Amino acid sequence: MLTVAVLALDRVIPFDLSTPIEVFNRTRLPDGRAGYQVRVCAPQPEVDAGSFVLRAPWGLDGLAGADTVVVPGIATPEVPPGREVCDALRAAAADGTRIASICTGTFPLAATGLLDGLRATTHWAAAGLLAAAHPGIEVDPDVLYVDNGQFLTSAGAAAGLDLCLHMVRRDYGSAVAADAARLSVMPLEREGGQAQFIAHDHAPAPGGSALEPLLTWLQDNLGRDLALADIAAHAGTSTRTLIRRFREQTGSTPLQWLHRARVRQAQHLLETTEHSVERIAAQVGFGSPTAFRDRFKRTTGVSPHTYRRTFS
């Protein structure tokens, strides 16, 4: 039997806390034995969980000897953890313990320095904050989870289930993980990443910048067949200058920005209309349904049909 220590910090998110407890406690081996022993640990006897107070049966000493430590998300990711928490996590890492974070639990794990130089993820809404606070981490806001071997991070909410089931599969194989997934009423593999859940009214535009009028014009003309020369002509500048200004102010090229804006508009149409994929492809300016499907899947991780089935 393997031991999982779940670290409950102040302002822990109850959903993220319950996910590893339920998944690992419910996992059974083929002979019916429990696969895991779960310890709920905290740096102090009582933990503020928002709508209730949690009394943890283990202190930070519960991390010692665990095979896996899970750090659930917290509602205040901008607040750094105490030194004793960082020290306990570093000590666990030094002992070779696998450490995973769910949602904004990536922030206290990042505060230890253990994720420096690695790829990691968190809830998409907190990805910018994580990247700004920890520039040494390669933040990927589009995936459900990242497995670096000893250190794993997941996106928010239900992605914690994906991560826990992935760890069960690593520990005991696909058959045991599939049984755990059925008990969680979850597929063992979900299609796509969290890019499909990121909410934008339109592709992000820097308000107040010199490009704002041009971006508004692009947003209003997504259905037109626009080449780079057309955009430059409307902006009254050369294509080289246009590309430079776009990179400076949006971090992407004009055509990359345009493709993202078209996909966001397509997402809106898939959610709110019954238009065919072919009609939507034409409405948002893709030359063919095939090109639209390819771009949509590359951007969101799922096909237009799967996206509509999920969100309509």
Kinemage of the C-alpha trace (Angstrom):
@kinemage 1
@onewidth
@group {chain A} dominant
@subgroup {mainchain}
@vectorlist {calphas} color= white
{ca met a 1} P 0.000 0.000 0.000
{ca leu a 2} L 1.250 3.457 -0.930
{ca thr a 3} L 0.866 6.523 1.278
{ca val a 4} L -0.472 9.851 -0.021
{ca ala a 5} L -0.138 12.976 2.128
{ca val a 6} L -2.581 15.754 1.221
{ca leu a 7} L -1.297 19.120 2.435
{ca ala a 8} L -4.133 21.440 3.511
{ca leu a 9} L -2.986 25.056 3.726
{ca asp a 10} L -5.028 28.026 4.925
{ca arg a 11} L -7.751 29.036 2.428
{ca val a 12} L -7.591 25.600 0.830
{ca ile a 13} L -10.183 25.084 -1.906
{ca pro a 14} L -12.501 22.314 -0.641
{ca phe a 15} L -13.043 20.755 -4.067
{ca asp a 16} L -9.297 20.486 -4.674
{ca leu a 17} L -8.790 19.065 -1.176
{ca ser a 18} L -11.465 16.406 -1.599
{ca thr a 19} L -10.293 15.261 -5.048
{ca pro a 20} L -7.128 13.374 -4.013
{ca ile a 21} L -8.771 12.131 -0.803
{ca glu a 22} L -11.660 10.554 -2.711
{ca val a 23} L -9.712 9.240 -5.713
{ca phe a 24} L -6.933 7.603 -3.705
{ca asn a 25} L -9.184 6.329 -0.896
{ca arg a 26} L -11.503 4.664 -3.421
{ca thr a 27} L -8.732 2.981 -5.440
{ca arg a 28} L -8.799 -0.793 -5.086
{ca leu a 29} L -6.316 -3.381 -6.339
{ca pro a 30} L -7.497 -6.426 -8.317
{ca asp a 31} L -7.649 -8.513 -5.103
{ca gly a 32} L -9.817 -5.899 -3.381
{ca arg a 33} L -7.113 -4.403 -1.167
{ca ala a 34} L -6.846 -0.635 -0.819
{ca gly a 35} L -4.186 0.880 -3.028
{ca tyr a 36} L -3.467 3.879 -0.845
{ca gln a 37} L -3.444 5.192 2.689
{ca val a 38} L -4.319 8.911 2.761
{ca arg a 39} L -3.108 11.385 5.370
{ca val a 40} L -4.525 14.905 5.588
{ca cys a 41} L -1.726 17.149 6.877
{ca ala a 42} L -1.553 20.822 7.828
{ca pro a 43} L 0.986 23.232 9.314
{ca gln a 44} L -1.425 24.045 12.176
{ca pro a 45} L -4.235 22.134 13.934
{ca glu a 46} L -7.073 24.057 12.251
{ca val a 47} L -7.245 25.162 8.624
{ca asp a 48} L -9.477 27.885 7.170
{ca ala a 49} L -11.306 26.285 4.236
{ca gly a 50} L -13.538 29.263 3.493
{ca ser a 51} L -17.025 28.061 4.365
{ca phe a 52} L -15.803 25.763 7.135
{ca val a 53} L -12.815 25.058 9.377
{ca leu a 54} L -10.877 21.830 8.915
{ca arg a 55} L -9.110 19.973 11.728
{ca ala a 56} L -6.252 17.994 10.177
{ca pro a 57} L -5.212 14.779 11.939
{ca trp a 58} L -1.577 15.103 10.803
{ca gly a 59} L 0.954 17.913 11.039
{ca leu a 60} L 3.755 18.582 8.589
{ca asp a 61} L 5.495 15.513 9.955
{ca gly a 62} L 2.908 13.515 8.016
{ca leu a 63} L 4.740 14.358 4.807
{ca ala a 64} L 7.751 12.340 5.951
{ca gly a 65} L 7.675 8.822 4.598
{ca ala a 66} L 4.812 9.475 2.193
{ca asp a 67} L 5.153 8.147 -1.347
{ca thr a 68} L 3.228 11.106 -2.758
{ca val a 69} L 2.457 14.594 -1.466
{ca val a 70} L -0.467 16.479 -3.017
{ca val a 71} L -0.837 20.250 -2.593
{ca pro a 72} L -4.461 21.288 -3.315
{ca gly a 73} L -5.358 24.740 -4.596
{ca ile a 74} L -5.710 27.758 -2.332
{ca ala a 75} L -7.989 30.776 -2.697
{ca thr a 76} L -5.114 33.198 -1.988
{ca pro a 77} L -2.285 32.117 -4.313
{ca glu a 78} L -0.575 35.497 -3.955
{ca val a 79} L 0.137 34.771 -0.276
{ca pro a 80} L 3.415 32.828 0.047
{ca pro a 81} L 3.498 29.765 2.299
{ca gly a 82} L 5.422 29.865 5.560
{ca arg a 83} L 9.032 28.770 5.773
{ca glu a 84} L 8.073 25.578 7.604
{ca val a 85} L 5.823 24.530 4.701
{ca cys a 86} L 8.560 25.181 2.128
{ca asp a 87} L 11.096 23.330 4.252
{ca ala a 88} L 8.791 20.324 4.614
{ca leu a 89} L 8.168 20.171 0.861
{ca arg a 90} L 11.877 20.501 0.082
{ca ala a 91} L 12.679 17.754 2.596
{ca ala a 92} L 10.109 15.483 0.983
{ca ala a 93} L 11.580 16.200 -2.440
{ca ala a 94} L 15.074 15.446 -1.174
{ca asp a 95} L 13.805 12.048 -0.004
{ca gly a 96} L 12.555 11.318 -3.526
{ca thr a 97} L 8.860 11.796 -2.723
{ca arg a 98} L 6.592 12.484 -5.687
{ca ile a 99} L 4.962 15.905 -5.238
{ca ala a 100} L 1.864 17.009 -7.139
{ca ser a 101} L -0.168 20.203 -7.054
{ca ile a 102} L -3.766 20.834 -8.060
{ca cys a 103} L -4.986 24.164 -9.431
{ca thr a 104} L -3.371 27.072 -7.529
{ca gly a 105} L -1.542 24.587 -5.329
{ca thr a 106} L 1.183 25.166 -7.905
{ca phe a 107} L 1.939 28.486 -6.172
{ca pro a 108} L 3.099 27.112 -2.791
{ca leu a 109} L 5.002 24.375 -4.623
{ca ala a 110} L 6.631 26.999 -6.862
{ca ala a 111} L 7.630 29.012 -3.786
{ca thr a 112} L 10.010 26.199 -2.818
{ca gly a 113} L 12.010 26.615 -6.035
{ca leu a 114} L 11.413 22.961 -6.915
{ca leu a 115} L 9.661 23.871 -10.183
{ca asp a 116} L 12.365 26.257 -11.433
{ca gly a 117} L 13.453 25.317 -14.931
{ca leu a 118} L 10.464 23.007 -15.378
{ca arg a 119} L 7.208 23.192 -17.304
{ca ala a 120} L 4.136 23.555 -15.085
{ca thr a 121} L 0.490 24.512 -15.213
{ca thr a 122} L -2.227 25.896 -12.945
{ca his a 123} L -5.788 27.145 -13.339
{ca trp a 124} L -5.896 29.128 -16.594
{ca ala a 125} L -7.169 32.225 -14.752
{ca ala a 126} L -4.038 32.226 -12.551
{ca ala a 127} L -1.484 31.328 -15.228
{ca gly a 128} L -0.427 34.941 -15.822
{ca leu a 129} L 0.082 35.514 -12.112
{ca leu a 130} L 2.171 32.345 -11.819
{ca ala a 131} L 4.363 33.337 -14.766
{ca ala a 132} L 4.898 36.828 -13.356
{ca ala a 133} L 5.656 35.614 -9.832
{ca his a 134} L 7.934 32.765 -10.924
{ca pro a 135} L 9.671 33.626 -14.215
{ca gly a 136} L 11.929 30.590 -13.859
{ca ile a 137} L 8.969 28.290 -14.556
{ca glu a 138} L 7.711 27.569 -18.072
{ca val a 139} L 3.987 28.078 -17.521
{ca asp a 140} L 1.696 26.200 -19.922
{ca pro a 141} L -1.905 27.415 -19.471
{ca asp a 142} L -3.385 25.100 -22.112
{ca val a 143} L -2.921 21.606 -20.657
{ca leu a 144} L -4.821 19.616 -18.033
{ca tyr a 145} L -1.654 18.521 -16.246
{ca val a 146} L 2.126 18.327 -16.600
{ca asp a 147} L 4.154 15.305 -15.484
{ca asn a 148} L 7.829 16.066 -14.926
{ca gly a 149} L 8.495 12.760 -13.219
{ca gln a 150} L 8.939 13.659 -9.544
{ca phe a 151} L 6.934 16.885 -9.797
{ca leu a 152} L 3.460 17.120 -11.325
{ca thr a 153} L 1.068 20.052 -11.652
{ca ser a 154} L -2.533 20.264 -12.828
{ca ala a 155} L -4.963 22.852 -14.031
{ca gly a 156} L -7.983 23.799 -11.943
{ca ala a 157} L -11.056 22.012 -10.614
{ca ala a 158} L -11.805 18.789 -12.534
{ca ala a 159} L -8.260 18.634 -13.915
{ca gly a 160} L -7.240 17.504 -10.437
{ca leu a 161} L -9.194 14.309 -11.137
{ca asp a 162} L -7.254 13.809 -14.360
{ca leu a 163} L -3.974 14.225 -12.500
{ca cys a 164} L -4.896 11.854 -9.662
{ca leu a 165} L -6.085 9.169 -12.084
{ca his a 166} L -2.844 9.618 -14.033
{ca met a 167} L -0.863 8.961 -10.859
{ca val a 168} L -2.955 5.873 -10.094
{ca arg a 169} L -2.144 4.602 -13.576
{ca arg a 170} L 1.556 5.263 -13.011
{ca asp a 171} L 1.434 3.374 -9.718
{ca tyr a 172} L -0.784 0.395 -10.517
{ca gly a 173} L -1.441 0.320 -14.266
{ca ser a 174} L -4.357 1.101 -16.549
{ca ala a 175} L -6.785 -1.530 -15.269
{ca val a 176} L -6.724 -0.228 -11.675
{ca ala a 177} L -6.853 3.371 -12.926
{ca ala a 178} L -9.836 2.562 -15.154
{ca asp a 179} L -11.711 1.160 -12.153
{ca ala a 180} L -10.866 4.299 -10.151
{ca ala a 181} L -12.078 6.439 -13.051
{ca arg a 182} L -15.402 4.591 -13.165
{ca leu a 183} L -15.906 5.194 -9.445
{ca ser a 184} L -15.186 8.892 -10.068
{ca val a 185} L -17.610 8.871 -13.043
{ca met a 186} L -14.750 10.195 -15.154
{ca pro a 187} L -13.117 9.054 -18.385
{ca leu a 188} L -9.573 7.837 -17.794
{ca glu a 189} L -8.470 10.058 -20.699
{ca arg a 190} L -10.219 13.346 -21.475
{ca glu a 191} L -9.948 14.842 -24.928
{ca gly a 192} L -8.155 18.186 -25.191
{ca gly a 193} L -6.685 20.485 -22.556
{ca gln a 194} L -7.902 23.457 -20.579
{ca ala a 195} L -7.475 25.757 -23.600
{ca gln a 196} L -11.050 24.825 -24.548
{ca phe a 197} L -12.296 26.273 -21.221
{ca ile a 198} L -10.476 29.638 -21.289
{ca ala a 199} L -13.040 32.414 -21.461
{ca his a 200} L -12.351 35.347 -23.788
{ca asp a 201} L -15.000 37.545 -25.334
{ca his a 202} L -12.494 37.927 -28.144
{ca ala a 203} L -8.790 37.451 -28.583
{ca pro a 204} L -6.977 39.523 -25.940
{ca ala a 205} L -6.193 43.065 -27.044
{ca pro a 206} L -4.127 45.636 -25.200
{ca gly a 207} L -6.586 48.379 -24.316
{ca gly a 208} L -5.326 51.886 -24.902
{ca ser a 209} L -2.503 50.787 -27.187
{ca ala a 210} L -1.788 52.226 -30.612
{ca leu a 211} L -3.072 48.999 -32.148
{ca glu a 212} L -6.473 49.111 -30.479
{ca pro a 213} L -8.360 50.641 -33.455
{ca leu a 214} L -6.796 48.084 -35.802
{ca leu a 215} L -7.664 45.187 -33.504
{ca thr a 216} L -11.253 46.401 -33.288
{ca trp a 217} L -11.390 46.535 -37.089
{ca leu a 218} L -10.012 43.009 -37.326
{ca gln a 219} L -12.563 41.779 -34.810
{ca asp a 220} L -15.352 43.352 -36.874
{ca asn a 221} L -14.062 41.802 -40.125
{ca leu a 222} L -13.243 38.233 -39.133
{ca gly a 223} L -15.316 36.838 -41.994
{ca arg a 224} L -13.278 38.566 -44.683
{ca asp a 225} L -10.402 36.930 -46.522
{ca leu a 226} L -7.628 39.043 -45.009
{ca ala a 227} L -3.977 38.704 -45.954
{ca leu a 228} L -1.101 40.371 -44.120
{ca ala a 229} L -0.903 43.007 -46.880
{ca asp a 230} L -4.589 43.863 -46.400
{ca ile a 231} L -4.100 44.403 -42.675
{ca ala a 232} L -1.004 46.532 -43.250
{ca ala a 233} L -2.823 48.610 -45.857
{ca his a 234} L -5.682 49.307 -43.452
{ca ala a 235} L -3.162 50.273 -40.764
{ca gly a 236} L -1.310 52.532 -43.225
{ca thr a 237} L 2.056 50.910 -42.572
{ca ser a 238} L 4.439 48.370 -44.049
{ca thr a 239} L 4.075 44.677 -43.298
{ca arg a 240} L 7.462 44.657 -41.528
{ca thr a 241} L 6.470 47.541 -39.230
{ca leu a 242} L 3.073 45.961 -38.602
{ca ile a 243} L 4.625 42.660 -37.528
{ca arg a 244} L 7.073 44.461 -35.227
{ca arg a 245} L 4.311 46.499 -33.570
{ca phe a 246} L 2.145 43.416 -33.122
{ca arg a 247} L 4.960 41.494 -31.463
{ca glu a 248} L 5.699 44.427 -29.145
{ca gln a 249} L 2.088 45.030 -28.116
{ca thr a 250} L 0.354 41.624 -28.341
{ca gly a 251} L 3.201 39.099 -28.225
{ca ser a 252} L 2.066 37.510 -31.491
{ca thr a 253} L 1.982 38.193 -35.219
{ca pro a 254} L -1.030 39.779 -36.974
{ca leu a 255} L -2.098 36.482 -38.534
{ca gln a 256} L -1.683 34.566 -35.262
{ca trp a 257} L -3.881 37.134 -33.529
{ca leu a 258} L -6.425 36.897 -36.356
{ca his a 259} L -6.545 33.087 -36.182
{ca arg a 260} L -7.107 33.186 -32.422
{ca ala a 261} L -9.871 35.765 -32.806
{ca arg a 262} L -11.553 33.602 -35.434
{ca val a 263} L -11.405 30.528 -33.210
{ca arg a 264} L -12.875 32.468 -30.267
{ca gln a 265} L -15.731 33.672 -32.452
{ca ala a 266} L -16.237 30.123 -33.707
{ca gln a 267} L -16.447 28.905 -30.103
{ca his a 268} L -19.195 31.454 -29.452
{ca leu a 269} L -21.133 30.328 -32.533
{ca leu a 270} L -20.750 26.646 -31.660
{ca glu a 271} L -22.133 27.351 -28.182
{ca thr a 272} L -25.025 29.613 -29.169
{ca thr a 273} L -26.206 28.527 -32.645
{ca glu a 274} L -27.079 25.358 -34.521
{ca his a 275} L -25.135 26.431 -37.604
{ca ser a 276} L -23.190 23.684 -39.317
{ca val a 277} L -19.421 23.529 -38.919
{ca glu a 278} L -19.110 24.392 -42.599
{ca arg a 279} L -21.228 27.527 -42.202
{ca ile a 280} L -19.321 28.633 -39.103
{ca ala a 281} L -16.010 28.106 -40.912
{ca ala a 282} L -17.179 30.535 -43.596
{ca gln a 283} L -18.615 33.003 -41.067
{ca val a 284} L -15.314 33.374 -39.244
{ca gly a 285} L -13.176 33.648 -42.361
{ca phe a 286} L -11.594 30.241 -42.890
{ca gly a 287} L -11.149 29.294 -46.526
{ca ser a 288} L -12.343 25.728 -46.025
{ca pro a 289} L -13.949 23.574 -43.340
{ca thr a 290} L -10.817 21.414 -43.300
{ca ala a 291} L -8.582 24.401 -42.513
{ca phe a 292} L -11.057 25.505 -39.847
{ca arg a 293} L -11.149 22.082 -38.159
{ca asp a 294} L -7.362 21.876 -38.155
{ca arg a 295} L -6.876 25.361 -36.696
{ca phe a 296} L -9.672 24.893 -34.140
{ca lys a 297} L -8.215 21.645 -32.829
{ca arg a 298} L -4.681 23.063 -32.691
{ca thr a 299} L -5.944 26.016 -30.647
{ca thr a 300} L -8.406 24.315 -28.276
{ca gly a 301} L -7.217 20.710 -28.284
{ca val a 302} L -10.594 19.342 -29.410
{ca ser a 303} L -12.593 19.203 -32.638
{ca pro a 304} L -15.470 21.630 -33.311
{ca his a 305} L -17.972 18.774 -32.912
{ca thr a 306} L -16.519 17.743 -29.545
{ca tyr a 307} L -16.488 21.362 -28.368
{ca arg a 308} L -20.156 21.817 -29.339
{ca arg a 309} L -21.154 18.571 -27.649
{ca thr a 310} L -19.451 19.759 -24.448
{ca phe a 311} L -20.593 23.373 -24.312
{ca ser a 312} L -23.746 23.858 -26.356
